[in-house]
Amino acid sequence: MDTREKLIESTRELLWERGYVGTSPKAIQERSGAGQGSMYHHFSGKPELALAAITRSAEDMRERANAEFTARGTVLARITAYLRREREVLKGCPVGRLTQDPEVMADPALRRPVEETFAWVTTRLSSLLAEGVRTGELTIPDPAATATALVAVVQGGYVLARAEGSAQVHARAMDGILALLAAAKNPAAATTDPEGKS
Amino acid sequence: MDTREKLIESTRELLWERGYVGTSPKAIQERSGAGQGSMYHHFSGKPELALAAITRSAEDMRERANAEFTARGTVLARITAYLRREREVLKGCPVGRLTQDPEVMADPALRRPVEETFAWVTTRLSSLLAEGVRTGELTIPDPAATATALVAVVQGGYVLARAEGSAQVHARAMDGILALLAAAKNPAAATTDPEGKS
């Protein structure tokens, strides 16, 4: 990894662990092993470096979700894969946690990738639910609202898991939302249940 | 308000706006109008003051939820009141946001009220859902999991609303989860719909 890359990855880790306010240029230098001169050679300062780090975490989040959303299988199977994906739950969401950073939210450039990523995931989930309604797999009156609830439950699951210090709480929240989604399955549709549970 | 009270309330506001890491003793003194000597007369330092502030925010959250959970009406009406309660959405949840504070999570004393509050709300919601199953109002296979999902969607709603800078996103997440809950209503039960929508 070259120095620029090390700086970005170290900043991603620090933002994830400590947030923007808690991440000092000095801490970035220590974590990356880059000197002060080298850091300011590659980046004008903490905001520009944070933007590169946040943008990459946001891209990462989209890529993973996109792989799940475009996989083969029923709509419910793809949503289940998204909800049950293995996450580093106790570290929190690297993108979602930034919404608690007043400095990130106050800076339109830093906030943009956060806002766009959640809008993107929600829109994609909404299309997926609408597809399920169209094909008769699901009965969902308002796919956009349900998509928002799905993204929210993933994010809130992190909050509850961190509060309790247990990743199982996130898994339980996913169980709960999936049980509700299962009730929205159209009983007349001949869909297969990927987990063979219902 | 006496000085002790002003110190606690100022700390609550600052923790809500800026988190623990972002709240300095100096900022607390400025916000409360209390001098340094006065602050250290009432509290041994920032951790003790923060504990008083967090404990009060946690009690507040429980009291509000308790009022909604024990109100008259169907289980669904009471859960709807809890989910749709007016919240200062764009400020985030005063208790939930603390889970993103590494210092709060690392200190067992500061973390305890956060953990206990979410456990309490989840347990109460779970009992409420179980009551709905018992009376035949709802068909919910696992009330504890669904309760966890409900608390998670409220918390995640804050995250999404802050990301988009719009309180409507929280309302949309509530619409989405309530539509799923409505599908869990037992069609055979003679329950009344408090909103007259379905």
Contacts between the chains, C-beta under 8 A, distances in Angstrom:
chain1	res1	chain2	res2	distance
A	17	B	102	6.5
A	18	B	21	7.4
A	18	B	102	5.7
A	19	B	19	7.4
A	19	B	21	7.0
A	19	B	100	6.6
A	19	B	102	7.8
A	21	B	18	7.4
A	21	B	19	7.1
A	21	B	21	5.6
A	21	B	22	4.7
A	22	B	21	4.7
A	22	B	102	6.9
A	92	B	99	7.4
A	92	B	100	6.2
A	93	B	159	7.9
A	96	B	156	7.8
A	96	B	159	4.8
A	96	B	163	7.6
A	97	B	100	5.0
A	99	B	92	7.4
A	99	B	158	7.8
A	99	B	159	5.0
A	99	B	162	4.0
A	99	B	163	5.0
A	100	B	19	6.6
A	100	B	92	6.2
A	100	B	97	5.0
A	100	B	100	4.3
A	100	B	162	7.6
A	102	B	17	6.5
A	102	B	18	5.7
A	102	B	19	7.8
A	102	B	22	6.8
A	105	B	162	6.3
A	105	B	165	7.8
A	111	B	163	7.6
A	111	B	165	7.8
A	114	B	163	5.0
A	115	B	163	5.0
A	115	B	164	5.6
A	115	B	165	7.2
A	117	B	163	7.9
A	118	B	159	7.9
A	118	B	160	5.5
A	118	B	163	4.6
A	118	B	164	6.8
A	119	B	164	6.7
A	122	B	160	7.5
A	139	B	183	7.1
A	140	B	179	7.1
A	141	B	179	5.4
A	142	B	175	6.3
A	142	B	176	6.9
A	142	B	179	5.9
A	144	B	172	7.0
A	144	B	176	7.9
A	145	B	172	5.0
A	145	B	173	7.4
A	145	B	175	3.9
A	145	B	176	3.7
A	145	B	179	6.2
A	146	B	176	4.1
A	146	B	179	6.2
A	146	B	180	6.5
A	147	B	176	7.0
A	148	B	157	7.9
A	148	B	160	6.6
A	148	B	169	6.4
A	148	B	172	4.4
A	148	B	173	4.5
A	148	B	175	7.8
A	148	B	176	5.2
A	149	B	153	5.4
A	149	B	172	8.0
A	149	B	173	4.8
A	149	B	174	7.7
A	149	B	175	7.7
A	149	B	176	3.1
A	149	B	177	4.4
A	149	B	180	7.0
A	150	B	176	7.3
A	151	B	156	6.8
A	151	B	160	6.2
A	151	B	173	7.8
A	152	B	152	7.3
A	152	B	153	4.6
A	152	B	154	8.0
A	152	B	155	7.8
A	152	B	156	3.2
A	152	B	157	4.7
A	152	B	159	7.2
A	152	B	160	5.6
A	152	B	173	4.1
A	152	B	176	7.8
A	152	B	177	7.9
A	153	B	149	5.4
A	153	B	152	4.6
A	153	B	153	4.8
A	153	B	156	5.7
A	153	B	177	7.7
A	154	B	152	8.0
A	154	B	156	6.5
A	155	B	152	7.8
A	155	B	155	7.2
A	155	B	156	3.4
A	155	B	159	4.2
A	155	B	160	6.7
A	156	B	96	7.8
A	156	B	151	6.9
A	156	B	152	3.2
A	156	B	153	5.7
A	156	B	154	6.6
A	156	B	155	3.4
A	156	B	156	3.2
A	156	B	157	7.3
A	156	B	159	7.2
A	157	B	148	7.9
A	157	B	152	4.7
A	157	B	156	7.2
A	158	B	99	7.8
A	159	B	93	7.9
A	159	B	96	4.9
A	159	B	99	5.0
A	159	B	118	7.9
A	159	B	152	7.1
A	159	B	155	4.2
A	159	B	156	7.2
A	159	B	159	7.7
A	160	B	118	5.5
A	160	B	122	7.5
A	160	B	148	6.6
A	160	B	151	6.2
A	160	B	152	5.6
A	160	B	155	6.6
A	162	B	99	4.0
A	162	B	100	7.6
A	162	B	105	6.3
A	163	B	96	7.6
A	163	B	99	5.1
A	163	B	111	7.6
A	163	B	114	5.0
A	163	B	115	5.0
A	163	B	117	7.9
A	163	B	118	4.6
A	164	B	115	5.6
A	164	B	118	6.8
A	164	B	119	6.7
A	165	B	105	7.8
A	165	B	111	7.8
A	165	B	115	7.2
A	169	B	148	6.4
A	172	B	144	7.0
A	172	B	145	5.0
A	172	B	148	4.5
A	172	B	149	8.0
A	173	B	145	7.4
A	173	B	148	4.5
A	173	B	149	4.8
A	173	B	151	7.8
A	173	B	152	4.1
A	174	B	149	7.7
A	175	B	142	6.3
A	175	B	145	3.9
A	175	B	148	7.8
A	175	B	149	7.7
A	176	B	142	6.9
A	176	B	144	7.9
A	176	B	145	3.7
A	176	B	146	4.1
A	176	B	147	7.0
A	176	B	148	5.2
A	176	B	149	3.0
A	176	B	150	7.3
A	176	B	152	7.8
A	177	B	149	4.4
A	177	B	152	7.9
A	177	B	153	7.7
A	177	B	177	7.9
A	177	B	180	7.6
A	179	B	140	7.1
A	179	B	141	5.4
A	179	B	142	5.9
A	179	B	145	6.2
A	179	B	146	6.1
A	180	B	146	6.5
A	180	B	149	6.9
A	180	B	177	7.5
A	180	B	180	4.0
A	180	B	181	6.7
A	180	B	183	7.2
A	180	B	184	6.1
A	181	B	180	6.7
A	183	B	139	7.1
A	183	B	180	7.2
A	183	B	183	4.9
A	183	B	184	5.1
A	184	B	180	6.1
A	184	B	183	5.0
